[in-house]
Amino acid sequence: MNKVWLITGAGSGLGRAITEAAVAAGDVVVAATRRVGTLDDIVAAHPGQVEALRLDVTDAARIDEAVRDVVARHGRIDVLVNNAGRGHVGAFEETTDEELRSLFDVHVFGPAALVRAVLPYMRQRRSGAIVQMSSMGGRMSFAGFSAYSGTKFALEGMSEALAAEVGPLGIRTLVVEPGAFRTSLMANTTASGEELADYAATVGATRKMVAAGDEGTPGDPAKAAAVILAALDADRTPLHLPLGADGVEAVTCALDRVRAEIAPWTARARATAFDA
């Protein structure tokens, strides 16, 4: 039976690529975005198979209504893809509370609300999949991306617990950790206004990278989407899926680095119990 997908941030980048891949597989896609006009071509090309839904994931009051409407029209949601997102660059000290909270609304609270909204229907059917679009920045970070990585680390931590909770109910969880793909992420990246001179050598390099944009980055969104669909169809869907050579390298190196940092402190760290 063909699947019904609900994909946020479907108007461009990886969200658009996943939409196109799902359509090519014969599935039905409810493609959610704040600017539904970006989907006019694919909706026209696939009438009855692609439906554009105007949705801002930071509008919590709208999420439950939107999910109910999708289920009423299509009977179910088989796959939720939490893809909507944007970037932010700035030193930890330069980033304001307002900037940080705004990013958490997009990357954490919005996806959490969508997961809560779809789970009752998935639990009832004892099937479904939740795809959380994280980043290699959800497993490691670097100067200038503290806010962005903070949201992605939070999403990944919540998703690991989610997987343990819903896995026994027949619901799969897939956390995708892309490296640099040719999307609109850099163009959709805000920046902290204050630029402190002491961070010019560290955060300054990241600001320049963001300003250069995504053009020329190695990752092909269509190939990423194909791997995501394959992972969902696999007998054992991985919980973590880094994508791109840079994504795989960044995630595996981060894991190795943590292990190496712990190693010389292991004996002292273990010996912290009360004396017998």
Sequence and secondary structure as in RCSB ss.txt:
>XXXX:A:sequence
MNKVWLITGAGSGLGRAITEAAVAAGDVVVAATRRVGTLDDIVAAHPGQVEALRLDVTDAARIDEAVRDVVARHG
RIDVLVNNAGRGHVGAFEETTDEELRSLFDVHVFGPAALVRAVLPYMRQRRSGAIVQMSSMGGRMSFAGFSAYSG
TKFALEGMSEALAAEVGPLGIRTLVVEPGAFRTSLMANTTASGEELADYAATVGATRKMVAAGDEGTPGDPAKAA
AVILAALDADRTPLHLPLGADGVEAVTCALDRVRAEIAPWTARARATAFDA
>XXXX:A:secstr
   EEEESSTTSHHHHHHHHHHHHTT EEEEEES GGGGHHHHHHSTTTEEEEE  TT HHHHHHHHHHHHHHHS
   EEEE    EEEB TTT  HHHHHHHHIIIIIHHHHHHHHHHHHHHHHT EEEEEE  GGGT   TTBHHHHH
HHHHHHHHHHHHHHHHGGGTEEEEEEEE SBSSSTGGGEEE S   GGGTTTHHHHHHHHHH STT SB HHHHH
HHHHHHHHSSS  SEEEESHHHHHHHHHHHHHHHHHHGGGHHHHH  S   
